[in-house]
Amino acid sequence: MAGKIVTFHGKTISGPSGTGIVMINEPEPAQSVNIDGRAYRTVTIGNQEWMAENLDFKFDGLTFRDGTTGNELTDDTTTAQAAYYDYDEATYGIAGNKCGLLYNWIAINYLNTHLSGLAVPAGWHVPTCAEWSTLISTAGDNPGWKLKAVNSFAYDTWSTDDYQFSAVPTGYWNNGFSSSATSQTNFWTSESGGNTSYERTFDSGPMVPENSSFKYICYPVRLVKDSTSA
């Protein structure tokens, strides 16, 4: 019989016919950053080095919500909170499709101001609006299609993942409901204004617009390393 189907760095492969179940230990990526004992794949795009996977880090100071009675997400803007989409860690966490945790902006701000004490290597941080703009500019025309994983977003057959940034749909949490798991992802920036904070939106289209969202909404985040040149 054919070997068991496994996923290996985003590619689905199987063992030779007749070998039965195939056991593969996924190696640490050639270019990576280690956060809390986990190696996240990174990519260099222009003069920036970005995480190419979404952060999945239950850091000290974070209130992790698992959806059990009394431990659901709330809309307050004083508590650093995070949850997996639909409260389903098995599907969306490290053992699943690796969409990562969805954080409110209060958690993002806490993380970004406590990096050195939270096992985050020096130089890595939550990106600013300007750093996101640099990435989008470097990608050139139709940046959304060039920065998304191939065949990952609903209604999108054009993505090429030219830079191996590999953005995937994650959905989000808003007012206690999770939505858009197959069609949208929004990455938080480190910047805010009033009751909202800024994020970059990926959907089926070719663009990656900057938008603002209420701080209690939960989105994924990727870190970027301090640039080595201007």
Sine and cosine of phi, psi and omega as CSV:
sin_phi,cos_phi,sin_psi,cos_psi,sin_omega,cos_omega
0.00,0.00,0.28,-0.96,0.00,-1.00
-0.96,0.30,0.42,-0.91,0.03,-1.00
-0.94,0.35,0.28,-0.96,0.01,-1.00
-0.90,0.43,0.69,-0.73,0.05,-1.00
-0.96,0.30,0.74,-0.67,0.02,-1.00
-0.73,-0.69,0.32,-0.95,0.07,-1.00
-0.96,-0.27,0.77,-0.64,-0.08,-1.00
-0.76,-0.65,0.97,-0.25,-0.05,-1.00
0.74,0.67,0.74,0.67,0.10,-1.00
1.00,0.08,-0.07,1.00,0.00,-1.00
-0.93,-0.38,0.75,-0.66,0.01,-1.00
-1.00,0.05,0.83,-0.56,-0.05,-1.00
-0.69,-0.72,0.25,-0.97,0.07,-1.00
-0.61,-0.79,0.34,-0.94,0.01,-1.00
-0.97,0.24,0.20,-0.98,0.01,-1.00
-0.87,0.50,0.47,-0.88,0.02,-1.00
-0.84,0.54,0.71,-0.71,0.05,-1.00
1.00,-0.01,-0.06,1.00,-0.05,-1.00
-1.00,-0.01,-0.15,0.99,-0.01,-1.00
0.97,0.24,-0.51,-0.86,-0.06,-1.00
-0.95,0.31,0.73,-0.68,0.00,-1.00
-0.98,-0.20,0.79,-0.62,0.06,-1.00
-0.95,-0.30,0.85,-0.52,-0.01,-1.00
-0.81,-0.59,0.79,-0.61,0.11,-0.99
-1.00,-0.06,0.92,-0.39,-0.05,-1.00
-0.93,0.36,0.84,-0.55,-0.03,-1.00
-0.97,0.25,0.29,-0.96,0.09,-1.00
-0.91,0.41,0.69,-0.72,0.00,-1.00
-0.84,0.54,0.49,-0.87,-0.02,-1.00
-0.88,0.47,-0.58,0.81,0.05,-1.00
-0.85,-0.53,0.88,-0.47,-0.12,-0.99
-0.41,-0.91,0.20,-0.98,0.16,-0.99
-0.78,-0.62,0.71,-0.71,-0.04,-1.00
-0.99,-0.15,0.86,-0.51,0.01,-1.00
-0.80,-0.60,0.89,-0.46,0.03,-1.00
0.83,0.56,0.63,0.78,0.08,-1.00
1.00,0.06,0.00,1.00,0.02,-1.00
-0.92,-0.39,0.72,-0.70,0.04,-1.00
-1.00,0.00,0.89,-0.46,0.07,-1.00
-0.99,-0.16,0.75,-0.66,0.04,-1.00
-0.89,0.45,0.63,-0.78,0.05,-1.00
-0.80,-0.61,0.34,-0.94,0.05,-1.00
-0.69,-0.73,0.53,-0.85,0.09,-1.00
-0.98,-0.20,0.85,-0.53,-0.01,-1.00
-0.80,-0.59,0.93,-0.36,-0.14,-0.99
0.91,0.41,-0.80,-0.61,0.04,-1.00
-0.97,-0.22,0.32,0.95,0.00,-1.00
-0.91,-0.41,0.59,-0.81,0.16,-0.99
-0.92,-0.39,0.85,-0.53,-0.07,-1.00
-0.90,-0.44,0.51,-0.86,0.27,-0.96
-0.90,0.44,0.70,-0.72,0.04,-1.00
-0.97,-0.25,0.26,0.97,0.11,-0.99
-0.68,-0.73,0.44,-0.90,0.00,-1.00
-0.98,0.20,0.59,-0.81,0.00,-1.00
-0.90,0.44,0.68,-0.73,0.03,-1.00
-0.68,-0.74,0.97,0.23,-0.24,-0.97
-0.69,-0.72,0.92,-0.38,0.07,-1.00
-1.00,-0.01,0.99,0.16,-0.11,-0.99
-0.99,0.15,0.37,-0.93,0.08,-1.00
-0.86,0.51,0.72,-0.69,-0.05,-1.00
0.99,-0.17,-0.16,0.99,0.02,-1.00
-1.00,-0.09,0.69,-0.73,0.13,-0.99
-1.00,-0.08,0.96,-0.29,-0.01,-1.00
-1.00,0.08,0.80,-0.60,-0.02,-1.00
-0.97,-0.24,0.82,-0.58,-0.01,-1.00
-0.95,-0.33,0.04,1.00,0.08,-1.00
1.00,0.06,-0.06,1.00,0.05,-1.00
-0.94,0.34,0.32,-0.95,-0.05,-1.00
-0.81,0.58,0.83,-0.56,-0.02,-1.00
1.00,0.04,-0.08,1.00,0.00,-1.00
-0.78,-0.62,0.68,0.73,0.08,-1.00
-1.00,-0.08,0.33,-0.94,0.08,-1.00
-0.89,0.46,0.57,-0.82,0.07,-1.00
-0.85,-0.52,0.19,-0.98,-0.05,-1.00
-0.99,-0.10,0.20,0.98,-0.02,-1.00
-0.95,0.31,0.43,-0.90,-0.04,-1.00
-0.92,-0.38,0.48,0.88,0.05,-1.00
-0.88,-0.48,-0.28,0.96,-0.06,-1.00
-0.96,-0.28,0.77,-0.64,0.08,-1.00
-0.97,0.24,0.94,-0.35,-0.10,-0.99
-0.82,-0.58,0.41,-0.91,0.10,-0.99
-0.41,-0.91,0.43,-0.90,0.05,-1.00
-0.41,-0.91,0.39,-0.92,0.17,-0.99
-0.98,0.19,0.46,-0.89,0.05,-1.00
-0.79,0.61,0.74,-0.67,0.02,-1.00
0.85,0.52,0.34,0.94,-0.05,-1.00
0.84,0.54,0.52,0.85,-0.13,-0.99
-0.91,-0.41,1.00,0.07,-0.03,-1.00
-0.93,0.38,-0.57,0.82,-0.03,-1.00
-0.87,0.49,-0.61,0.80,-0.02,-1.00
-1.00,0.08,-0.64,0.77,-0.18,-0.98
-0.95,-0.32,-0.06,1.00,-0.01,-1.00
-1.00,-0.03,-0.34,-0.94,-0.09,-1.00
-0.86,0.50,-0.61,0.79,-0.05,-1.00
-0.99,0.15,-0.16,0.99,-0.03,-1.00
-0.96,-0.27,-0.81,-0.58,-0.05,-1.00
-1.00,-0.04,0.10,0.99,0.12,-0.99
0.87,0.50,0.65,0.76,0.11,-0.99
-0.95,0.30,-0.33,0.94,0.03,-1.00
1.00,0.08,0.06,-1.00,0.06,-1.00
-0.98,0.22,0.47,-0.88,0.12,-0.99
-0.96,-0.28,0.87,-0.49,-0.13,-0.99
-0.94,-0.33,0.59,-0.81,0.23,-0.97
-0.97,0.22,0.24,-0.97,-0.11,-0.99
-0.94,0.34,-0.40,0.92,0.06,-1.00
-0.89,0.46,-0.64,0.77,0.06,-1.00
-0.92,0.40,-0.65,0.76,0.01,-1.00
-0.88,0.47,-0.70,0.72,0.00,-1.00
-0.92,0.40,-0.66,0.75,0.04,-1.00
-0.88,0.48,-0.73,0.69,0.03,-1.00
-0.85,0.53,-0.72,0.69,-0.11,-0.99
-0.94,0.35,-0.37,0.93,0.00,-1.00
-0.98,-0.18,0.02,1.00,0.03,-1.00
-0.76,-0.65,0.45,0.89,-0.13,-0.99
-0.83,0.55,-0.72,0.70,-0.10,-1.00
-0.91,0.42,-0.43,0.90,0.00,-1.00
-0.99,-0.11,0.08,1.00,-0.10,-1.00
-0.86,-0.51,0.49,0.87,0.09,-1.00
0.90,0.44,0.41,0.91,0.07,-1.00
-0.99,-0.11,0.83,-0.56,-0.04,-1.00
-0.84,0.55,0.53,-0.85,-0.02,-1.00
-0.83,0.55,0.66,-0.75,0.06,-1.00
0.99,-0.12,-0.32,0.95,0.00,-1.00
-1.00,-0.02,0.63,-0.77,-0.09,-1.00
-0.34,-0.94,0.21,-0.98,0.11,-0.99
-0.95,0.32,0.77,-0.64,-0.09,-1.00
-0.93,0.37,0.52,-0.85,0.11,-0.99
-0.99,0.14,0.15,-0.99,0.10,-1.00
-0.87,0.49,-0.64,0.77,-0.02,-1.00
-0.91,0.42,-0.61,0.79,0.01,-1.00
-0.93,0.37,-0.60,0.80,0.11,-0.99
-0.91,0.42,-0.65,0.76,0.02,-1.00
-0.88,0.47,-0.62,0.79,0.04,-1.00
-0.89,0.45,-0.69,0.72,0.03,-1.00
-0.87,0.49,-0.73,0.68,-0.03,-1.00
-0.89,0.45,-0.65,0.76,0.01,-1.00
-0.91,0.42,-0.66,0.75,0.01,-1.00
-0.89,0.45,-0.61,0.79,-0.01,-1.00
-0.92,0.39,-0.45,0.89,0.08,-1.00
0.99,0.14,-0.51,-0.86,-0.05,-1.00
-0.88,0.48,0.58,-0.81,0.04,-1.00
0.78,0.63,0.80,0.59,-0.10,-1.00
-0.88,0.47,-0.55,0.84,0.00,-1.00
-0.85,0.52,-0.70,0.71,-0.01,-1.00
-0.93,0.37,-0.53,0.85,-0.03,-1.00
-0.98,0.20,-0.32,0.95,-0.09,-1.00
-0.95,-0.31,-0.01,1.00,-0.01,-1.00
-0.98,-0.20,0.53,-0.85,0.09,-1.00
-0.89,0.46,0.60,-0.80,-0.05,-1.00
-0.90,0.43,0.70,-0.71,0.08,-1.00
0.82,0.57,0.59,0.81,-0.04,-1.00
-0.97,-0.24,-0.55,0.84,-0.04,-1.00
-1.00,-0.09,0.65,-0.76,0.08,-1.00
-0.85,0.53,0.64,-0.77,0.05,-1.00
0.92,0.38,0.25,0.97,-0.01,-1.00
-0.85,-0.52,0.92,-0.38,0.05,-1.00
-0.90,-0.43,0.23,0.97,-0.12,-0.99
-0.94,-0.33,-0.21,0.98,-0.09,-1.00
-0.91,0.40,0.63,-0.78,-0.06,-1.00
-0.86,-0.51,-0.27,0.96,0.00,-1.00
0.79,0.61,0.72,0.69,-0.07,-1.00
-0.83,0.56,-0.56,0.83,-0.10,-0.99
-0.98,-0.22,0.08,1.00,-0.01,-1.00
0.86,0.51,0.46,0.89,0.10,-0.99
-0.95,0.31,-0.55,0.83,0.22,-0.98
0.85,0.53,0.73,0.68,0.10,-0.99
-0.90,0.44,0.69,-0.72,0.00,-1.00
-0.82,-0.58,0.43,-0.90,0.04,-1.00
-0.93,0.36,0.68,-0.73,-0.03,-1.00
-0.80,-0.59,-0.32,0.95,-0.17,-0.99
0.94,0.33,-0.20,-0.98,-0.05,-1.00
-0.36,-0.93,0.21,-0.98,0.11,-0.99
-0.94,-0.34,0.71,-0.70,0.06,-1.00
-0.50,-0.87,0.83,-0.55,0.02,-1.00
0.81,0.59,0.63,0.78,0.08,-1.00
0.99,0.13,0.08,1.00,0.00,-1.00
-0.84,-0.54,0.64,-0.77,0.09,-1.00
-0.99,-0.14,0.56,-0.83,-0.12,-0.99
-0.45,-0.89,0.39,-0.92,0.19,-0.98
0.91,0.41,0.62,0.78,-0.06,-1.00
-0.90,0.45,-0.44,0.90,-0.07,-1.00
-0.96,-0.30,-0.06,1.00,-0.18,-0.98
-0.79,-0.62,-0.09,1.00,-0.13,-0.99
-0.43,-0.90,0.54,-0.84,0.24,-0.97
-0.58,-0.82,0.57,-0.82,0.00,-1.00
-0.78,-0.62,0.82,-0.57,0.00,-1.00
-0.98,-0.20,0.82,-0.57,0.04,-1.00
-0.90,0.43,0.52,-0.85,0.26,-0.97
-0.97,-0.25,0.03,-1.00,0.01,-1.00
-1.00,0.05,-0.02,1.00,-0.18,-0.98
-0.95,-0.30,0.52,-0.85,-0.02,-1.00
-0.59,-0.81,0.22,-0.98,0.08,-1.00
-0.45,-0.89,0.92,-0.39,-0.02,-1.00
0.92,0.39,-0.78,-0.63,-0.05,-1.00
-1.00,0.06,-0.03,1.00,-0.06,-1.00
-0.84,-0.54,0.28,-0.96,0.08,-1.00
-0.73,-0.69,0.29,-0.96,-0.13,-0.99
-1.00,-0.09,0.56,-0.83,0.01,-1.00
-0.53,-0.85,0.26,-0.97,0.08,-1.00
-0.93,-0.36,0.72,-0.69,-0.13,-0.99
-0.95,-0.32,0.81,-0.59,0.15,-0.99
-0.95,-0.32,0.73,-0.68,0.16,-0.99
-0.63,-0.78,-0.50,-0.86,-0.06,-1.00
-0.97,0.24,-0.20,0.98,-0.09,-1.00
-0.99,0.12,0.04,-1.00,-0.07,-1.00
-1.00,0.06,-0.17,0.98,-0.08,-1.00
-0.97,-0.24,0.29,-0.96,0.02,-1.00
-0.76,-0.65,0.97,0.24,-0.11,-0.99
-0.94,0.33,0.45,-0.89,0.14,-0.99
-1.00,0.03,0.76,-0.65,0.03,-1.00
-0.74,-0.68,0.12,-0.99,0.10,-1.00
-0.85,-0.52,0.58,-0.82,-0.03,-1.00
-0.69,-0.73,0.44,-0.90,0.08,-1.00
-0.87,0.50,0.56,-0.83,-0.14,-0.99
-0.93,0.37,-0.34,0.94,-0.01,-1.00
-0.99,0.14,-0.22,0.98,0.05,-1.00
-0.93,0.38,0.57,-0.82,-0.06,-1.00
-0.95,-0.33,0.84,-0.54,0.00,-1.00
-0.78,-0.63,0.22,-0.97,0.12,-0.99
-0.98,0.19,0.11,-0.99,0.07,-1.00
-0.55,-0.84,0.51,-0.86,0.18,-0.98
-0.81,-0.59,0.59,-0.81,0.01,-1.00
-1.00,-0.08,0.38,-0.92,0.05,-1.00
-0.78,-0.62,0.48,-0.88,0.00,-1.00
-1.00,-0.04,0.53,-0.85,0.08,-1.00
-0.77,0.64,0.75,-0.67,0.01,-1.00
-0.93,0.38,0.56,-0.83,-0.01,-1.00
-1.00,0.00,-0.18,0.98,0.04,-1.00
-0.55,-0.83,0.32,-0.95,-0.06,-1.00
-0.96,0.27,0.00,0.00,0.00,0.00
